[in-house]
Amino acid sequence: MKGSQVSPETMVAQALGEIDPATGALAPAISVSTNYEQAADGSYHQGRVYTRADNPTYEQAERMLAMLEGAGGGCILFASGMAAAIAVFQSLIPGDHVVVARVLYWGVRKWLAEFGLSWGLDVEFVDTADLDAVKAALRPGSTRLVWLETPANPTWEITDLAAVCALAHAAGARVAVDNTVPTPVLTRPIELGADLVVHSATKYLNGHSDVLAGAVASARNDPFWQRIRSWRRTAGAVPGPFEAWLLVRGMRTLFLRVRHASQTALAIARHFETHPALRAVLYPGLAAHPGHAIAARQMTGGFGGMLSIRVAGGVAQAKAVLARVEVFKRATSLGGVESLIEHRSSMEGPSSPIPDDLLRLSIGIEAPADLIADLEQALADIPNAPEARP
Ligand SMILES: *Cc1c(COP(=O)(O)O)cnc(C)c1O
């Protein structure tokens, strides 16, 4: 069977079926060289010159992710998710208008707030779940980029990707989607019209909380994509070869991990949906979530491993729950094999718009019953929600 006929799931499990050409090894070697030999005639044997631009270990991870995202223009790795995201913004030019989702990963929001203006960008924050608001914000001819996440951190709001892409394209703007949370297992933004997909590969793609990396993938090879590639080559925000190798290894189990985490997250969301100590369970897999119908259409095979709970009684009770968990680990980040819990507004600091009764959960691959029992015991002494559930 030819590679093009098998599913992405099979291709990624086999790391594209590539065999080390030098040794025949099934597991790839790590290519640590920073430079490549120049032939007597001045040419390079395989076109690679210096590892800031090209490295065979990055390239294997890049091919795998480009395949998963259906990215015809290819994919490039970065040193972190932030380096990848900011490379997109820094490839714009002063005066460009960018429409950015109101609910999004705080690091991107913080960079835009601190440096967007000095970079000359005209940044406008919009509720991308509201298509009329998106339409009103787009300025044909001057909006260059729409940036969003879905489900979006940390309330897991859903944006209709196909609808936003159609609106943006009609106004001449590109759409970049941070696909860190659903991963291409659950959402393939390029198939829905997105131009660029960005990842914190630190999260689900690697999946083991031991690599910092990022990536940008492009639907097509065009001048803006060439500019982003050139930015990486010259600015040098590249991972080390060992990180790229760990990422290849981590991605091989992506489908198993994401599906398991999604199933468990749904079970947890359903179990705690009516718990008296909670004001709300925020998860797009619940029918009560405002984005549920769109998520059900746009996400394939699950609603992801991320959910948030709002604890009755406010911040003190939320912190009490945090202090009592035993199986969940108190830590930031997401997408690892171990389940995490954090008080998001303290992580983000005083400017955070996140309600202070919110705890963000990243579900791992542990036995679902252990996670449910742990939350049950942590919530046991929390007073019941007095107010009506939203
Ligand atoms: C973590 C994260 C980032 C930033 O990635 P780093 O690898 O930590 O730099 C960007 N977007 C989302 C959605 C994230 O969760």
The ligand as a Gaussian input file, in Angstrom:
#p B3LYP/6-31G(d) Opt

LIG

0 1
 C        1.549000      26.838000      25.667000
 C        0.819000      27.503000      24.568000
 C        1.474000      28.407000      23.722000
 C        2.917000      28.795000      23.926000
 O        3.780000      27.725000      23.715000
 P        5.208000      27.516000      24.421000
 O        5.689000      26.256000      23.818000
 O        4.957000      27.462000      25.897000
 O        6.032000      28.710000      24.053000
 C        0.748000      28.960000      22.684000
 N       -0.557000      28.655000      22.489000
 C       -1.213000      27.791000      23.288000
 C       -2.645000      27.492000      23.018000
 C       -0.550000      27.192000      24.352000
 O       -1.211000      26.348000      25.155000

